[in-house]
């Protein structure tokens, strides 16, 4: 289980552990055309990923052995 106390740190750490750019991370999460902007806003603390998105991020990490 991932600690979502500070989502901006958690998202940034997950993305870096997966070795993905903001756009590639957004694509993996199927966020659509403005997905990389959404990822950047998560990392800036402007938005918080939904519960479903948090589960998807956790799945990506597990799938990649993280």
C-alpha positions in Angstrom: 0.0 0.0 0.0 1.3 3.4 -0.9 1.1 6.4 1.4 -1.1 9.0 -0.2 -0.7 11.6 2.7 1.1 13.9 0.2 -0.1 13.1 -3.3 2.3 15.4 -5.0 5.3 13.6 -3.6 3.7 10.2 -4.2 2.9 10.9 -7.9 6.3 12.3 -8.6 8.0 9.4 -6.9 5.9 6.8 -8.7 6.5 8.4 -12.1 10.3 8.5 -11.5 10.3 4.9 -10.2 8.6 3.9 -13.5 11.1 6.0 -15.5 8.3 7.8 -17.3 7.9 11.4 -18.5 4.7 13.2 -17.5 3.2 12.5 -20.9 4.2 8.8 -20.8 2.8 8.5 -17.3 -0.5 10.2 -18.4 -0.7 7.8 -21.4 -0.3 4.8 -19.1 -3.1 6.1 -17.0 -5.2 6.9 -20.1 -5.7 10.5 -19.0 -6.4 11.8 -22.5 -5.0 14.7 -24.5 -4.4 17.0 -21.5 -3.0 14.2 -19.3 0.5 15.4 -19.0 -0.9 18.8 -17.8 -2.9 16.9 -15.2 0.2 15.0 -14.0 2.1 18.2 -13.7 -0.8 19.7 -11.7 -0.8 16.7 -9.4 2.9 17.1 -8.8 2.5 20.8 -8.1 -0.2 20.1 -5.6 -2.9 21.9 -7.6 -5.0 18.8 -8.0 -5.2 15.4 -6.2 -5.6 12.1 -8.1 -9.0 10.5 -7.6 -9.2 7.2 -5.7 -9.5 5.3 -8.9 -6.4 6.9 -10.3 -4.5 6.3 -7.1 -5.4 2.6 -7.5 -4.3 2.7 -11.1 -0.9 4.2 -10.1 -0.5 1.5 -7.5 -1.3 -1.2 -10.1 1.3 0.2 -12.5 3.9 0.1 -9.8 3.1 -3.5 -8.8 2.9 -4.5 -12.5 6.4 -3.2 -12.9 7.8 -4.8 -9.8 8.1 -1.7 -7.7 
